[in-house]
Amino acid sequence: MCSPLEQAMAAIVLTFQRYAGISGDKHKLCQAELKELLEKEMASWTPTELRECDYNKLMSVLDTNKDCEVDFIEYVRSLACLCVYCHEYFKDCAPEPPCSQ
């Protein structure tokens, strides 16, 4: 039986795999794939009123190597940042940003 952490890691990888490669490279998310992932998998964290230009901005922040796609490392880094900025546990942490984005 897998531990909760192992299950969470598997869910992160499987979710990335489900959306990456629909439009091309199976190891990266293009903007349309990222948008679909956010809308379907993180609906309660993603405002419904996001416009296309908002997704453009998000993509430019997540795409740290500027190849116009989000690879798995960029994806995981963004999930870690979301946890730190949004989870109650981290609210009393030092104000230094935990992520380079």
Biopython code that builds the backbone (N, CA, C, O; Angstrom):
import numpy as np
from Bio.PDB.StructureBuilder import StructureBuilder

atoms = [
    (1, "MET", "N", (0.841, -1.186, 0.000)),
    (1, "MET", "CA", (0.000, 0.000, 0.000)),
    (1, "MET", "C", (0.882, 1.243, 0.000)),
    (1, "MET", "O", (1.849, 1.326, 0.757)),
    (2, "CYS", "N", (0.549, 2.194, -0.839)),
    (2, "CYS", "CA", (1.321, 3.422, -0.957)),
    (2, "CYS", "C", (0.980, 4.379, 0.175)),
    (2, "CYS", "O", (-0.143, 4.409, 0.676)),
    (3, "SER", "N", (1.981, 5.156, 0.560)),
    (3, "SER", "CA", (1.768, 6.188, 1.570)),
    (3, "SER", "C", (1.027, 7.364, 0.930)),
    (3, "SER", "O", (0.976, 7.464, -0.296)),
    (4, "PRO", "N", (0.456, 8.245, 1.737)),
    (4, "PRO", "CA", (-0.219, 9.428, 1.172)),
    (4, "PRO", "C", (0.720, 10.284, 0.317)),
    (4, "PRO", "O", (0.300, 10.831, -0.702)),
    (5, "LEU", "N", (1.981, 10.402, 0.725)),
    (5, "LEU", "CA", (2.928, 11.186, -0.060)),
    (5, "LEU", "C", (3.199, 10.531, -1.413)),
    (5, "LEU", "O", (3.271, 11.213, -2.435)),
    (6, "GLU", "N", (3.348, 9.220, -1.414)),
    (6, "GLU", "CA", (3.548, 8.508, -2.680)),
    (6, "GLU", "C", (2.329, 8.648, -3.584)),
    (6, "GLU", "O", (2.476, 8.806, -4.796)),
    (7, "GLN", "N", (1.145, 8.594, -3.020)),
    (7, "GLN", "CA", (-0.082, 8.783, -3.793)),
    (7, "GLN", "C", (-0.151, 10.194, -4.371)),
    (7, "GLN", "O", (-0.551, 10.385, -5.519)),
    (8, "ALA", "N", (0.241, 11.174, -3.569)),
    (8, "ALA", "CA", (0.234, 12.560, -4.044)),
    (8, "ALA", "C", (1.222, 12.754, -5.190)),
    (8, "ALA", "O", (0.914, 13.414, -6.182)),
    (9, "MET", "N", (2.398, 12.181, -5.046)),
    (9, "MET", "CA", (3.401, 12.296, -6.116)),
    (9, "MET", "C", (2.908, 11.628, -7.391)),
    (9, "MET", "O", (3.092, 12.165, -8.484)),
    (10, "ALA", "N", (2.288, 10.474, -7.263)),
    (10, "ALA", "CA", (1.745, 9.785, -8.436)),
    (10, "ALA", "C", (0.657, 10.624, -9.088)),
    (10, "ALA", "O", (0.583, 10.694, -10.315)),
    (11, "ALA", "N", (-0.185, 11.260, -8.287)),
    (11, "ALA", "CA", (-1.254, 12.108, -8.831)),
    (11, "ALA", "C", (-0.674, 13.300, -9.581)),
    (11, "ALA", "O", (-1.201, 13.690, -10.623)),
    (12, "ILE", "N", (0.397, 13.879, -9.069)),
    (12, "ILE", "CA", (1.040, 15.019, -9.740)),
    (12, "ILE", "C", (1.567, 14.594, -11.105)),
    (12, "ILE", "O", (1.357, 15.287, -12.100)),
    (13, "VAL", "N", (2.249, 13.456, -11.150)),
    (13, "VAL", "CA", (2.808, 12.965, -12.420)),
    (13, "VAL", "C", (1.692, 12.577, -13.384)),
    (13, "VAL", "O", (1.726, 12.959, -14.554)),
    (14, "LEU", "N", (0.715, 11.829, -12.911)),
    (14, "LEU", "CA", (-0.371, 11.383, -13.794)),
    (14, "LEU", "C", (-1.185, 12.550, -14.343)),
    (14, "LEU", "O", (-1.614, 12.519, -15.496)),
    (15, "THR", "N", (-1.397, 13.567, -13.533)),
    (15, "THR", "CA", (-2.135, 14.742, -14.009)),
    (15, "THR", "C", (-1.350, 15.443, -15.102)),
    (15, "THR", "O", (-1.921, 15.834, -16.121)),
    (16, "PHE", "N", (-0.042, 15.608, -14.905)),
    (16, "PHE", "CA", (0.799, 16.226, -15.930)),
    (16, "PHE", "C", (0.731, 15.404, -17.215)),
    (16, "PHE", "O", (0.554, 15.958, -18.300)),
    (17, "GLN", "N", (0.872, 14.080, -17.095)),
    (17, "GLN", "CA", (0.847, 13.203, -18.274)),
    (17, "GLN", "C", (-0.479, 13.280, -19.012)),
    (17, "GLN", "O", (-0.510, 13.205, -20.241)),
    (18, "ARG", "N", (-1.572, 13.427, -18.280)),
    (18, "ARG", "CA", (-2.900, 13.468, -18.888)),
    (18, "ARG", "C", (-3.040, 14.657, -19.838)),
    (18, "ARG", "O", (-3.733, 14.554, -20.850)),
    (19, "TYR", "N", (-2.402, 15.771, -19.532)),
    (19, "TYR", "CA", (-2.571, 16.984, -20.329)),
    (19, "TYR", "C", (-1.395, 17.263, -21.259)),
    (19, "TYR", "O", (-1.593, 17.830, -22.333)),
    (20, "ALA", "N", (-0.192, 16.887, -20.881)),
    (20, "ALA", "CA", (0.983, 17.154, -21.717)),
    (20, "ALA", "C", (0.928, 16.293, -22.966)),
    (20, "ALA", "O", (0.561, 15.119, -22.912)),
    (21, "GLY", "N", (1.288, 16.872, -24.061)),
    (21, "GLY", "CA", (1.381, 16.109, -25.292)),
    (21, "GLY", "C", (0.122, 16.023, -26.112)),
    (21, "GLY", "O", (0.142, 15.466, -27.210)),
    (22, "ILE", "N", (-0.970, 16.554, -25.618)),
    (22, "ILE", "CA", (-2.199, 16.551, -26.418)),
    (22, "ILE", "C", (-1.943, 17.266, -27.736)),
    (22, "ILE", "O", (-2.423, 16.843, -28.787)),
    (23, "SER", "N", (-1.171, 18.368, -27.668)),
    (23, "SER", "CA", (-0.903, 19.169, -28.860)),
    (23, "SER", "C", (0.516, 19.011, -29.394)),
    (23, "SER", "O", (0.881, 19.689, -30.355)),
    (24, "GLY", "N", (1.320, 18.143, -28.806)),
    (24, "GLY", "CA", (2.693, 18.019, -29.280)),
    (24, "GLY", "C", (3.556, 17.209, -28.336)),
    (24, "GLY", "O", (3.301, 16.024, -28.121)),
    (25, "ASP", "N", (4.580, 17.841, -27.768)),
    (25, "ASP", "CA", (5.572, 17.182, -26.915)),
    (25, "ASP", "C", (4.918, 16.624, -25.658)),
    (25, "ASP", "O", (4.291, 17.362, -24.899)),
    (26, "LYS", "N", (5.066, 15.310, -25.438)),
    (26, "LYS", "CA", (4.419, 14.672, -24.294)),
    (26, "LYS", "C", (5.102, 14.980, -22.964)),
    (26, "LYS", "O", (4.626, 14.561, -21.909)),
    (27, "HIS", "N", (6.207, 15.706, -23.014)),
    (27, "HIS", "CA", (6.925, 16.067, -21.800)),
    (27, "HIS", "C", (6.752, 17.535, -21.434)),
    (27, "HIS", "O", (7.403, 18.030, -20.514)),
    (28, "LYS", "N", (5.871, 18.234, -22.156)),
    (28, "LYS", "CA", (5.668, 19.656, -21.899)),
    (28, "LYS", "C", (4.205, 20.033, -22.093)),
    (28, "LYS", "O", (3.472, 19.383, -22.839)),
    (29, "LEU", "N", (3.800, 21.086, -21.411)),
    (29, "LEU", "CA", (2.455, 21.643, -21.568)),
    (29, "LEU", "C", (2.534, 22.908, -22.400)),
    (29, "LEU", "O", (3.278, 23.826, -22.056)),
    (30, "CYS", "N", (1.780, 22.972, -23.485)),
    (30, "CYS", "CA", (1.656, 24.234, -24.200)),
    (30, "CYS", "C", (0.620, 25.068, -23.448)),
    (30, "CYS", "O", (0.017, 24.580, -22.492)),
    (31, "GLN", "N", (0.409, 26.297, -23.858)),
    (31, "GLN", "CA", (-0.510, 27.167, -23.135)),
    (31, "GLN", "C", (-1.938, 26.614, -23.105)),
    (31, "GLN", "O", (-2.614, 26.710, -22.081)),
    (32, "ALA", "N", (-2.391, 26.049, -24.197)),
    (32, "ALA", "CA", (-3.757, 25.494, -24.230)),
    (32, "ALA", "C", (-3.889, 24.312, -23.273)),
    (32, "ALA", "O", (-4.909, 24.169, -22.599)),
    (33, "GLU", "N", (-2.864, 23.467, -23.212)),
    (33, "GLU", "CA", (-2.883, 22.324, -22.297)),
    (33, "GLU", "C", (-2.852, 22.786, -20.844)),
    (33, "GLU", "O", (-3.569, 22.248, -20.000)),
    (34, "LEU", "N", (-2.018, 23.787, -20.555)),
    (34, "LEU", "CA", (-1.951, 24.344, -19.201)),
    (34, "LEU", "C", (-3.299, 24.938, -18.796)),
    (34, "LEU", "O", (-3.765, 24.738, -17.674)),
    (35, "LYS", "N", (-3.913, 25.662, -19.713)),
    (35, "LYS", "CA", (-5.221, 26.263, -19.443)),
    (35, "LYS", "C", (-6.256, 25.181, -19.134)),
    (35, "LYS", "O", (-7.022, 25.307, -18.178)),
    (36, "GLU", "N", (-6.279, 24.127, -19.936)),
    (36, "GLU", "CA", (-7.235, 23.039, -19.712)),
    (36, "GLU", "C", (-6.982, 22.353, -18.370)),
    (36, "GLU", "O", (-7.924, 22.052, -17.637)),
    (37, "LEU", "N", (-5.705, 22.106, -18.049)),
    (37, "LEU", "CA", (-5.355, 21.489, -16.771)),
    (37, "LEU", "C", (-5.855, 22.345, -15.613)),
    (37, "LEU", "O", (-6.476, 21.829, -14.684)),
    (38, "LEU", "N", (-5.591, 23.640, -15.662)),
    (38, "LEU", "CA", (-6.015, 24.534, -14.579)),
    (38, "LEU", "C", (-7.536, 24.584, -14.454)),
    (38, "LEU", "O", (-8.077, 24.544, -13.349)),
    (39, "GLU", "N", (-8.214, 24.670, -15.587)),
    (39, "GLU", "CA", (-9.682, 24.764, -15.555)),
    (39, "GLU", "C", (-10.331, 23.477, -15.040)),
    (39, "GLU", "O", (-11.339, 23.533, -14.336)),
    (40, "LYS", "N", (-9.764, 22.326, -15.383)),
    (40, "LYS", "CA", (-10.384, 21.056, -15.000)),
    (40, "LYS", "C", (-9.885, 20.507, -13.668)),
    (40, "LYS", "O", (-10.662, 19.923, -12.912)),
    (41, "GLU", "N", (-8.611, 20.686, -13.373)),
    (41, "GLU", "CA", (-8.010, 20.058, -12.199)),
    (41, "GLU", "C", (-7.883, 20.997, -11.002)),
    (41, "GLU", "O", (-7.740, 20.542, -9.867)),
    (42, "MET", "N", (-7.933, 22.293, -11.251)),
    (42, "MET", "CA", (-7.766, 23.259, -10.164)),
    (42, "MET", "C", (-8.854, 24.319, -10.234)),
    (42, "MET", "O", (-8.596, 25.504, -10.025)),
    (43, "ALA", "N", (-10.048, 23.890, -10.523)),
    (43, "ALA", "CA", (-11.156, 24.831, -10.742)),
    (43, "ALA", "C", (-11.406, 25.738, -9.547)),
    (43, "ALA", "O", (-11.718, 26.914, -9.730)),
    (44, "SER", "N", (-11.278, 25.228, -8.339)),
    (44, "SER", "CA", (-11.547, 26.070, -7.174)),
    (44, "SER", "C", (-10.406, 27.043, -6.895)),
    (44, "SER", "O", (-10.587, 27.992, -6.132)),
    (45, "TRP", "N", (-9.242, 26.832, -7.490)),
    (45, "TRP", "CA", (-8.105, 27.741, -7.318)),
    (45, "TRP", "C", (-7.948, 28.681, -8.498)),
    (45, "TRP", "O", (-7.198, 29.655, -8.422)),
    (46, "THR", "N", (-8.645, 28.402, -9.583)),
    (46, "THR", "CA", (-8.526, 29.207, -10.796)),
    (46, "THR", "C", (-9.797, 30.020, -10.993)),
    (46, "THR", "O", (-10.870, 29.458, -11.214)),
    (47, "PRO", "N", (-9.680, 31.334, -10.913)),
    (47, "PRO", "CA", (-10.881, 32.152, -11.131)),
    (47, "PRO", "C", (-11.479, 31.909, -12.513)),
    (47, "PRO", "O", (-10.748, 31.807, -13.498)),
    (48, "THR", "N", (-12.791, 31.816, -12.587)),
    (48, "THR", "CA", (-13.443, 31.554, -13.867)),
    (48, "THR", "C", (-13.365, 32.747, -14.814)),
    (48, "THR", "O", (-13.556, 32.597, -16.021)),
    (49, "GLU", "N", (-13.091, 33.909, -14.281)),
    (49, "GLU", "CA", (-13.057, 35.091, -15.138)),
    (49, "GLU", "C", (-11.681, 35.374, -15.754)),
    (49, "GLU", "O", (-11.455, 36.464, -16.279)),
    (50, "LEU", "N", (-10.769, 34.413, -15.694)),
    (50, "LEU", "CA", (-9.475, 34.619, -16.325)),
    (50, "LEU", "C", (-9.655, 34.781, -17.826)),
    (50, "LEU", "O", (-10.389, 34.033, -18.470)),
    (51, "ARG", "N", (-8.969, 35.772, -18.359)),
    (51, "ARG", "CA", (-9.012, 36.031, -19.798)),
    (51, "ARG", "C", (-7.786, 35.410, -20.456)),
    (51, "ARG", "O", (-6.858, 34.979, -19.772)),
    (52, "GLU", "N", (-7.788, 35.367, -21.747)),
    (52, "GLU", "CA", (-6.654, 34.786, -22.476)),
    (52, "GLU", "C", (-5.361, 35.508, -22.129)),
    (52, "GLU", "O", (-4.315, 34.871, -22.003)),
    (53, "CYS", "N", (-5.416, 36.833, -21.972)),
    (53, "CYS", "CA", (-4.197, 37.568, -21.618)),
    (53, "CYS", "C", (-3.699, 37.180, -20.226)),
    (53, "CYS", "O", (-2.497, 37.235, -19.966)),
    (54, "ASP", "N", (-4.611, 36.785, -19.323)),
    (54, "ASP", "CA", (-4.190, 36.312, -18.004)),
    (54, "ASP", "C", (-3.419, 35.002, -18.126)),
    (54, "ASP", "O", (-2.421, 34.800, -17.434)),
    (55, "TYR", "N", (-3.878, 34.114, -19.004)),
    (55, "TYR", "CA", (-3.155, 32.860, -19.231)),
    (55, "TYR", "C", (-1.802, 33.134, -19.893)),
    (55, "TYR", "O", (-0.829, 32.430, -19.625)),
    (56, "ASN", "N", (-1.737, 34.144, -20.748)),
    (56, "ASN", "CA", (-0.460, 34.529, -21.352)),
    (56, "ASN", "C", (0.526, 34.950, -20.270)),
    (56, "ASN", "O", (1.690, 34.552, -20.295)),
    (57, "LYS", "N", (0.060, 35.754, -19.322)),
    (57, "LYS", "CA", (0.924, 36.213, -18.226)),
    (57, "LYS", "C", (1.361, 35.040, -17.355)),
    (57, "LYS", "O", (2.533, 34.932, -16.995)),
    (58, "LEU", "N", (0.420, 34.165, -17.019)),
    (58, "LEU", "CA", (0.742, 33.002, -16.209)),
    (58, "LEU", "C", (1.784, 32.138, -16.909)),
    (58, "LEU", "O", (2.745, 31.681, -16.291)),
    (59, "MET", "N", (1.583, 31.923, -18.190)),
    (59, "MET", "CA", (2.519, 31.109, -18.962)),
    (59, "MET", "C", (3.910, 31.735, -18.940)),
    (59, "MET", "O", (4.901, 31.019, -18.795)),
    (60, "SER", "N", (4.001, 33.047, -19.080)),
    (60, "SER", "CA", (5.314, 33.694, -19.097)),
    (60, "SER", "C", (6.016, 33.587, -17.747)),
    (60, "SER", "O", (7.245, 33.554, -17.692)),
    (61, "VAL", "N", (5.248, 33.533, -16.656)),
    (61, "VAL", "CA", (5.840, 33.381, -15.323)),
    (61, "VAL", "C", (6.310, 31.942, -15.112)),
    (61, "VAL", "O", (7.412, 31.721, -14.609)),
    (62, "LEU", "N", (5.493, 30.971, -15.488)),
    (62, "LEU", "CA", (5.838, 29.570, -15.272)),
    (62, "LEU", "C", (6.946, 29.087, -16.199)),
    (62, "LEU", "O", (7.757, 28.244, -15.815)),
    (63, "ASP", "N", (6.983, 29.615, -17.409)),
    (63, "ASP", "CA", (7.938, 29.176, -18.433)),
    (63, "ASP", "C", (9.299, 29.836, -18.188)),
    (63, "ASP", "O", (9.674, 30.776, -18.889)),
    (64, "THR", "N", (10.025, 29.341, -17.201)),
    (64, "THR", "CA", (11.276, 29.983, -16.798)),
    (64, "THR", "C", (12.379, 29.881, -17.842)),
    (64, "THR", "O", (13.262, 30.738, -17.874)),
    (65, "ASN", "N", (12.357, 28.863, -18.694)),
    (65, "ASN", "CA", (13.389, 28.750, -19.735)),
    (65, "ASN", "C", (12.951, 29.392, -21.053)),
    (65, "ASN", "O", (13.689, 29.358, -22.038)),
    (66, "LYS", "N", (11.767, 29.966, -21.070)),
    (66, "LYS", "CA", (11.233, 30.746, -22.196)),
    (66, "LYS", "C", (11.185, 29.974, -23.513)),
    (66, "LYS", "O", (11.543, 30.498, -24.567)),
    (67, "ASP", "N", (10.733, 28.708, -23.434)),
    (67, "ASP", "CA", (10.570, 27.908, -24.655)),
    (67, "ASP", "C", (9.102, 27.828, -25.080)),
    (67, "ASP", "O", (8.746, 27.040, -25.956)),
    (68, "CYS", "N", (8.254, 28.649, -24.455)),
    (68, "CYS", "CA", (6.821, 28.730, -24.754)),
    (68, "CYS", "C", (6.057, 27.469, -24.351)),
    (68, "CYS", "O", (4.959, 27.225, -24.852)),
    (69, "GLU", "N", (6.624, 26.677, -23.459)),
    (69, "GLU", "CA", (5.970, 25.497, -22.919)),
    (69, "GLU", "C", (6.377, 25.352, -21.456)),
    (69, "GLU", "O", (7.393, 25.897, -21.026)),
    (70, "VAL", "N", (5.575, 24.614, -20.703)),
    (70, "VAL", "CA", (5.876, 24.355, -19.299)),
    (70, "VAL", "C", (6.278, 22.897, -19.167)),
    (70, "VAL", "O", (5.469, 21.996, -19.385)),
    (71, "ASP", "N", (7.548, 22.670, -18.804)),
    (71, "ASP", "CA", (8.007, 21.296, -18.621)),
    (71, "ASP", "C", (7.648, 20.828, -17.213)),
    (71, "ASP", "O", (7.081, 21.588, -16.428)),
    (72, "PHE", "N", (7.976, 19.587, -16.897)),
    (72, "PHE", "CA", (7.564, 19.020, -15.623)),
    (72, "PHE", "C", (8.181, 19.754, -14.440)),
    (72, "PHE", "O", (7.510, 19.962, -13.429)),
    (73, "ILE", "N", (9.435, 20.147, -14.546)),
    (73, "ILE", "CA", (10.084, 20.868, -13.444)),
    (73, "ILE", "C", (9.400, 22.208, -13.217)),
    (73, "ILE", "O", (9.157, 22.589, -12.072)),
    (74, "GLU", "N", (9.088, 22.923, -14.283)),
    (74, "GLU", "CA", (8.380, 24.205, -14.146)),
    (74, "GLU", "C", (6.990, 23.998, -13.544)),
    (74, "GLU", "O", (6.530, 24.808, -12.740)),
    (75, "TYR", "N", (6.336, 22.927, -13.932)),
    (75, "TYR", "CA", (5.011, 22.574, -13.416)),
    (75, "TYR", "C", (5.070, 22.286, -11.915)),
    (75, "TYR", "O", (4.263, 22.812, -11.148)),
    (76, "VAL", "N", (6.014, 21.461, -11.504)),
    (76, "VAL", "CA", (6.138, 21.107, -10.083)),
    (76, "VAL", "C", (6.520, 22.332, -9.260)),
    (76, "VAL", "O", (6.010, 22.521, -8.155)),
    (77, "ARG", "N", (7.402, 23.155, -9.784)),
    (77, "ARG", "CA", (7.791, 24.387, -9.095)),
    (77, "ARG", "C", (6.567, 25.280, -8.879)),
    (77, "ARG", "O", (6.419, 25.891, -7.821)),
    (78, "SER", "N", (5.702, 25.352, -9.873)),
    (78, "SER", "CA", (4.505, 26.189, -9.734)),
    (78, "SER", "C", (3.550, 25.615, -8.691)),
    (78, "SER", "O", (2.922, 26.373, -7.952)),
    (79, "LEU", "N", (3.431, 24.284, -8.620)),
    (79, "LEU", "CA", (2.590, 23.671, -7.596)),
    (79, "LEU", "C", (3.146, 23.949, -6.205)),
    (79, "LEU", "O", (2.390, 24.230, -5.275)),
    (80, "ALA", "N", (4.470, 23.872, -6.060)),
    (80, "ALA", "CA", (5.091, 24.162, -4.766)),
    (80, "ALA", "C", (4.830, 25.607, -4.358)),
    (80, "ALA", "O", (4.529, 25.885, -3.198)),
    (81, "CYS", "N", (4.943, 26.515, -5.306)),
    (81, "CYS", "CA", (4.679, 27.930, -5.008)),
    (81, "CYS", "C", (3.221, 28.142, -4.603)),
    (81, "CYS", "O", (2.940, 28.890, -3.667)),
    (82, "LEU", "N", (2.305, 27.495, -5.296)),
    (82, "LEU", "CA", (0.893, 27.600, -4.929)),
    (82, "LEU", "C", (0.651, 27.116, -3.506)),
    (82, "LEU", "O", (-0.100, 27.735, -2.753)),
    (83, "CYS", "N", (1.284, 26.017, -3.143)),
    (83, "CYS", "CA", (1.128, 25.492, -1.777)),
    (83, "CYS", "C", (1.633, 26.499, -0.757)),
    (83, "CYS", "O", (0.965, 26.764, 0.242)),
    (84, "VAL", "N", (2.804, 27.058, -1.003)),
    (84, "VAL", "CA", (3.399, 27.994, -0.053)),
    (84, "VAL", "C", (2.573, 29.265, 0.062)),
    (84, "VAL", "O", (2.385, 29.785, 1.162)),
    (85, "TYR", "N", (2.082, 29.766, -1.053)),
    (85, "TYR", "CA", (1.334, 31.020, -1.030)),
    (85, "TYR", "C", (-0.121, 30.855, -0.611)),
    (85, "TYR", "O", (-0.735, 31.815, -0.145)),
    (86, "CYS", "N", (-0.682, 29.674, -0.763)),
    (86, "CYS", "CA", (-2.115, 29.504, -0.531)),
    (86, "CYS", "C", (-2.480, 28.663, 0.680)),
    (86, "CYS", "O", (-3.607, 28.758, 1.167)),
    (87, "HIS", "N", (-1.575, 27.851, 1.177)),
    (87, "HIS", "CA", (-1.927, 26.976, 2.292)),
    (87, "HIS", "C", (-1.738, 27.690, 3.621)),
    (87, "HIS", "O", (-0.747, 28.388, 3.836)),
    (88, "GLU", "N", (-2.681, 27.506, 4.483)),
    (88, "GLU", "CA", (-2.688, 28.144, 5.801)),
    (88, "GLU", "C", (-1.428, 27.836, 6.612)),
    (88, "GLU", "O", (-0.965, 28.687, 7.371)),
    (89, "TYR", "N", (-0.877, 26.655, 6.466)),
    (89, "TYR", "CA", (0.301, 26.238, 7.222)),
    (89, "TYR", "C", (1.475, 27.203, 7.041)),
    (89, "TYR", "O", (2.255, 27.409, 7.971)),
    (90, "PHE", "N", (1.605, 27.794, 5.853)),
    (90, "PHE", "CA", (2.755, 28.634, 5.540)),
    (90, "PHE", "C", (2.513, 30.124, 5.767)),
    (90, "PHE", "O", (3.399, 30.931, 5.484)),
    (91, "LYS", "N", (1.362, 30.506, 6.259)),
    (91, "LYS", "CA", (1.022, 31.931, 6.415)),
    (91, "LYS", "C", (1.980, 32.670, 7.349)),
    (91, "LYS", "O", (2.181, 33.873, 7.181)),
    (92, "ASP", "N", (2.572, 31.989, 8.322)),
    (92, "ASP", "CA", (3.458, 32.666, 9.268)),
    (92, "ASP", "C", (4.939, 32.506, 8.926)),
    (92, "ASP", "O", (5.795, 32.787, 9.765)),
    (93, "CYS", "N", (5.255, 32.060, 7.710)),
    (93, "CYS", "CA", (6.642, 31.906, 7.271)),
    (93, "CYS", "C", (7.272, 33.274, 7.053)),
    (93, "CYS", "O", (6.585, 34.290, 6.951)),
    (94, "ALA", "N", (8.586, 33.268, 6.986)),
    (94, "ALA", "CA", (9.319, 34.499, 6.690)),
    (94, "ALA", "C", (8.850, 35.070, 5.359)),
    (94, "ALA", "O", (8.477, 34.309, 4.466)),
    (95, "PRO", "N", (8.862, 36.392, 5.204)),
    (95, "PRO", "CA", (8.332, 37.019, 3.987)),
    (95, "PRO", "C", (9.164, 36.788, 2.734)),
    (95, "PRO", "O", (8.722, 37.141, 1.641)),
    (96, "GLU", "N", (10.355, 36.207, 2.857)),
    (96, "GLU", "CA", (11.178, 35.957, 1.680)),
    (96, "GLU", "C", (10.476, 34.999, 0.740)),
    (96, "GLU", "O", (10.055, 33.926, 1.172)),
    (97, "PRO", "N", (10.332, 35.353, -0.553)),
    (97, "PRO", "CA", (9.627, 34.470, -1.489)),
    (97, "PRO", "C", (10.349, 33.135, -1.652)),
    (97, "PRO", "O", (11.568, 33.108, -1.827)),
    (98, "PRO", "N", (9.604, 32.023, -1.594)),
    (98, "PRO", "CA", (10.213, 30.712, -1.689)),
    (98, "PRO", "C", (10.539, 30.286, -3.120)),
    (98, "PRO", "O", (11.251, 29.304, -3.327)),
    (99, "CYS", "N", (10.027, 31.009, -4.092)),
    (99, "CYS", "CA", (10.200, 30.602, -5.488)),
    (99, "CYS", "C", (10.800, 31.725, -6.289)),
    (99, "CYS", "O", (10.622, 32.899, -5.965)),
    (100, "SER", "N", (11.504, 31.367, -7.325)),
    (100, "SER", "CA", (12.186, 32.365, -8.151)),
    (100, "SER", "C", (11.230, 33.099, -9.073)),
    (100, "SER", "O", (11.618, 34.086, -9.698)),
    (101, "GLN", "N", (9.985, 32.640, -9.171)),
    (101, "GLN", "CA", (9.061, 33.236, -10.127)),
    (101, "GLN", "C", (8.443, 34.453, -9.542)),
    (101, "GLN", "O", (7.629, 35.106, -10.194)),
]
sb = StructureBuilder()
sb.init_structure("model")
sb.init_model(0)
sb.init_chain("A")
sb.init_seg("    ")
for serial, (resi, resn, name, xyz) in enumerate(atoms, 1):
    if name == "N":
        sb.init_residue(resn, " ", resi, " ")
    sb.init_atom(name, np.array(xyz, "f"), 0.0, 1.0, " ", f" {name:<3s}", serial, name[0])
structure = sb.get_structure()
